[in-house]
Amino acid sequence: MHKITSHLLAAIVLLTGISVAAAQEVKRGIEQVTGDVYRFQNRFHYAIFVVTDAGIVVTDPINADAVKWLKAELAKRFNKPVTHMILSHHHGDHATGGEEWGSIEVVAHENTKKHVAAGKVQTAMPTTTFADKHTLSVGNKTFELTYLGVGHGDDLIAMVVRPENVAFVVDAVSPKRLPWRDFPNTDIDGMINQIKMIESLEFDVLAPGHSVIGTKKDATDVRVYIEELKAGVKDALAAGKSVEDIIASDLASNYKDWAGYDSLRELNIRGMARWLKESGQAK
């Protein structure tokens, strides 16, 4: 009996240790961007929230557990209700779990509502939608929402908060980091146009859904990287090079200091080659 009890206790300790370690892996935190604009981190994803004199406006929920954590933190730090949630787009790694906020106004692009209604993501149903542009005033803050067109998805928007002049942009631009993997489910020419749209907006600070806080120049730098990668892969394919040849070349080597260079460069090249062929721009 003693041996069985000892083994049982050891198993409990082991399982408890594993669960604690798993919980510790979820890195969460809040930092002030500027003024009343704050950035919330959940592992490798970021969203912002804005404290107004009429309540708190949150953005992408990320997931249900992230919302529960943030809700508790906001209750401790600010004596204000959460009144609005603005969704950047419907992709599950950003939009999941919004129902945890309860009964609040949910603002999103009209295509986002269609995706939620179709069950592509489990989140709160948008209550206010728009097609191209929408301006929302909450207390002493103004939120300018702009649809970015088809590229990374078909419902991505950018948000600029005034008077802080902070832009919240997800996935299309990640400052000083290579784009995600092999450009999955992305019209790359459309993504370039999305970034150009971002560049046309007036803002000082870029708060992305991934990577570090930056400026408008970072959006331009990401666009230039994608355009250079496209031109380099296209020219190499036209010259009879294989994808493996392109990977073995020094293409994009001037971006070695960007995050994800070692892990994402090869995937970026493969994805670009695949998209060029699928779009008929290369053989």
Buried (B, 14 or more C-beta within 10 A) or exposed (E): EEEEEEEEEEEEEEEEEEEEEEEEEEEBEBEEBBBBBBBBBBEEBBBBBBBBEBBBBBBBBBBBBBBEBBBEBBEEEBEBEBBBBBBBBBBBBBBBBBBBBEEBBBBBBBBBBBBBEEEBBBBBEBBBBBEEEBEBEBBEBBBBBBBBBBBBBBBBBBBBBBEBBBBBBBBBBBBBBBBBBBBEEBBBBBBBBBBBBBEEBEBEBBBBBBBBBBBBEBBBBBBEBBBBBBEBBBEBBEEEBEBEEBBEBEBBEEBEEBBBBEEBBBBBBBBBBBBBEEEEBBE
